[in-house]
């Protein structure tokens, strides 16, 4: 995800007191997954390194159960459907108000904790 989106999302999650770990590349995120548990990941489709679809495939390959929200400007139906098929919990098209992002994030986290 681009630096402006990272800054925006960090601010959104800080307003609800969430602990944030931001990455500037998909490789850094993938490496950190080896030794860190996250409640939720939010990433875009166009990133340095892997695409969002590549990261979803990586999670499947490594058998990592992690709720994912895709936050992207890409509105192609095929990409959205492929993201959801590969395990994304939600696909939010940029831009979205902070309230929508928080609401969707909390829904996903609460659903995971119930299961």
Secondary structure, 3 states (H helix, E strand, C coil): CCHHHHHHHHHHHHCCCCCCCCCCCHHHHHHHCCCCCCCCEEECCCCCCCCHHHHHHHHHHCCCCCCEEEEECCCCHHHHHHHHHCCCCEEEECCCCHHHHHHHHHHHHHHHHHC
